[in-house]
Structures are given as structure tokens and as C-alpha cells.
Amino acid sequence: MGDFLSPAGWLLALVQALLFALGAPLLAGWIKRIKSRLQNRRGPALLQPYRDLYKLLGKKAMVAHSASPLFRAAPYIVFGSTLVAVAAIPLLAVSLPTAAVADMIVLVGFLALARFFLALAGMDVGTAFGGMGASREMLVSALAEPAMLMAVFTLAMSAHSTNLSSVMQFNLESGLILRPSFLFALLGLVLVAIAETGRIPVDNPATHLELTMIHEAMILEYSGRHLALMEWAAQLKLMLYGVLIANLFFPWGIATRLTLPALGIGLLAVFLKLMLLGLLVAVAETVLAKMRLFRAPQYLNLAFLLTLLGLFSHIIMETGT
């Protein structure tokens, strides 16, 4: 632990935050690229998200006359809250100086804060699209957050902690063990991640149809650097859930010591895991169709049921032993 509390440990924590910020557009571009290939299209370049962000950051933000100061401040709050959330997640190594705030319940709170201001910004201008998207976002979040918390409690009961570093350390020390509770929690968290990041079948990030869009409806009035921050925050959220799934349930490769070989292996491991997850997301979005909005509660109820089964299976197995 002493190595991680040293100045080098704080430097590594900063590097991890930068890797999150710089790697999130790459993951989004990877998913788009794979989807295009699977659909027999040339598609955008792998680095196109970086070009889009650079172009938007250089443009002036146009704001509606009816917008309040909240509308102008929301992109910075949403991006800042999401960046703080991802900075606390162990990416390359466990037990960093930021491990004290790397609590899963705190993480849910940061995401809820970003969602709250995102929904307020969608309603602020007073357009029909913004209000519609905000109400749909609140519907999805009200059903997704209980399922995510239930998955958190399932992991916490096994590791006896809600700290992300402690859970990863517990899984590393336990080795490759098939736990039904973790399997149910994994399936439920995957369904929650799809809904929270606005992917198919809950939402389609590549459309602007008013009958289907949720996230895009709330940021439809944004432009320029404000839109860049909103899009960047959405990409960070996608990578956040990808890293959670990869490092919580498959933590192999993550560094436990602050050495260059261990950190290099950790970087390679998380890169390969995220690329594989991106491939699976692209395949799923290619073979599945977007569901009707009124079926989203059934989808999220399934996620809650899976995580609840994971919690009950843990209690039953622990009581039986």
C-alpha cells in the first residue's frame, strides 16, 4: 500500500483519469467501426470521434433566448461529474490514492448528479423534444438504478465492502471460481449498462427520430463546445460501464504493485477486454432491433430480477455453508 500512497501513486491516479478521458472516444469509434463492417458499410474512421470533438470544441455555442444560466452550466456539470466518477474507478491498478472515494454507492451518486442536470437542461429551453427526452430518461433511471444497486450489494456481500478496489482485490485473491451470484449480477449489470448508456435495444444513439430518441432529445438544443462536452460525457459513461464490467468480474491483469511491467500488463489487459466488450456490443446492436419504449420497463425489470436472484443465491449459498 505504501507504493500507492507515494507521489508516484498520485501520478498514476492522474494518468488513469487522462486515459479514461482520452480512451473513451476511441471505444466509441471502435464500436461504430465494427458495426459498419458488420452492416457491409465503410463507416467512419476509428479516430472520427476525436475529430468531431475537436471540431465542436472550436465552434461557438449557440444558446436559445429562453435558456437560463442552468442550460449553460449543465454541460460542465455533467462532464465534470462523469469525469470525477471515472477517475475513481481502478483502471490499471488497485488501491490507488483515489481508492478511498472509489465506492460503488458514491459512483451511483455521481452518475445520478450528472443525470439530474442533464434532464434539467433538456427541459430548460421548453421544447417538446427536451421535455420528452427528460421524462424518458427519468423513467429509465428510476428502473435501472435499483437493479444496479442490487448488483452492487451482491458484490459487496461477497467482498464485505462496497469499495471497488476491495471487490477487485477479493476477486483476484479468490481466483477463477464460478459463483452463481456473480453470474446473475453480471447479466443484470450488462442490461443496466445498455440502458444507461443509451444503446440498442433501449435507445439508438445513431438516430434523431422523435419517437425513439432519449439521450439525443435532451441535448438537441446544444451546439459547439457545449455539445462536445455532452457527447464526451456520454462516451465517458460508456467506457465507465465497460471498465466496471471488465475489472469487477474479470479483474485478471490489473496491477497490484506499482511497477512498470505490472502497469504495462494492466494497460494491455484492460485494452483487450474493452475491445472485446466493444465487439460484443457491436454484434448485439447489429442483430437486435430497438424495442418499443413501453417495453423498456419489462427489460429493466428483468435486470432487477437477475440481480435480485444473484443476491438471494449468495444468501442461500452462504447460509448453506
ZILINDA-V735901 format. One record per helix or strand of 3 or more residues. SS is the DSSP state (h for helix, s for strand). FROM is the first residue (numbers start at 1). LEN is the number of residues. If there is no record, write none. Layout:
{{SS FROM LEN} {SS FROM LEN}}
This chain:
{{h 7 32} {h 48 10} {h 69 19} {h 97 5} {h 104 21} {h 128 32} {h 164 11} {h 180 17} {h 215 4} {h 224 26} {h 260 28} {h 293 28}}
